[in-house]
Amino acid sequence: MFGLAVLFGCGVGFALGLTGGGGGVFAVPLLVYGLSVAPREAVGISLASVGGTALIGVAPRLWRGEVELPTGLMFAIAGMIGAPIGTYLTSLFSETVLLVMFGCLMLIVAWRMWAKTRDPQLATSVLATEIGIMESQAGEDSSACKRSVDGTLQVTSKCARLLVLVGLLTGILSGLFGVGGGFIIVPALVLFSGMEIHRAVGTSLLVIFLISISGVTSYLLAGRELSLDTTILFLVGGLVGIWLGGLVATRLNGATLQRVFASAVVLVAVFVIAKTIVF
């Protein structure tokens, strides 16, 4: 139990350091199927351990200037509002339904990230159309969020609404599934704000930490149990893993990182769905 918890935490931290997300994606299945933790308790443990790991991971990136604070804080504030909503929603579904929904969500996100590496313009335009932010005038730049020549994000009212909406959704998913939300935040930052992938990873870690605070607080206020021992073990392993993941991330280009991220999420999603439905 002790060794497995640390090992699994290390894997979660590695995913977090490598891609800026994926920690919660891996934490919940590992806790449920590897350590026999009840799905709802796994949500709380995942939020606490992933949030603590993200805090350690974002500190050096802040020092190196790899975190875009204004964009990150906009995401985080909206996410912190959404997290308690997600926590409440968990009481409306059975644990089996929650796990299947979780797996399906992972498959959708993985497809989006992979599509971005193959055809960035297509992936961005499709996402924008689905959320309804396309300009009606033909031939005009349809991006809700644009950047100046020096790379600074131009936060228009349309851009702010979009980022707040995605941040709110991220918070709801965080409270609902126990994920930090990095697998939503990173694609959103890359696709909608035009942020470079390595910078999006750093910004995502900041958002994950802040949203996790809200998620854990609402989880505890709901009167649910949280195993402190398992959380600490997961966190210890996560600290080692996020350091290793950060080292590997500096040696990979953006497209490769996104493909690694998408592939790993697909594998876990298939396992979760198969384990829940078949077995």
Number of C-alpha atoms within 10 A of each C-alpha: 10 11 11 16 24 23 19 23 34 27 24 34 36 29 27 36 32 28 29 36 31 28 35 31 27 23 27 29 25 23 24 18 13 14 16 11 18 13 21 23 18 27 29 29 30 34 33 28 32 32 28 23 32 32 18 18 26 25 15 14 19 15 9 10 12 18 23 18 15 12 21 23 17 17 31 29 18 22 31 26 19 25 32 24 20 24 28 15 15 18 12 10 11 11 15 13 14 18 23 19 15 22 24 15 16 24 18 14 18 24 16 20 27 21 18 19 16 12 10 14 12 12 18 20 16 13 16 19 12 9 11 10 17 18 14 8 8 8 7 9 10 17 18 21 19 19 13 8 7 6 11 12 18 14 17 12 11 12 19 17 15 22 26 19 17 21 30 24 22 32 37 28 24 33 32 25 28 35 34 38 32 28 28 26 28 28 25 24 23 20 24 21 22 19 23 15 21 23 18 26 30 31 31 33 33 28 33 36 26 23 33 31 17 22 34 26 17 21 26 13 10 12 8 11 13 19 12 12 12 22 22 18 21 32 28 20 24 33 25 20 27 29 19 19 22 23 14 14 20 12 10 14 11 15 15 14 21 23 19 17 23 24 17 16 24 19 14 18 26 16 13 24 18 13 14 16 11 7 6
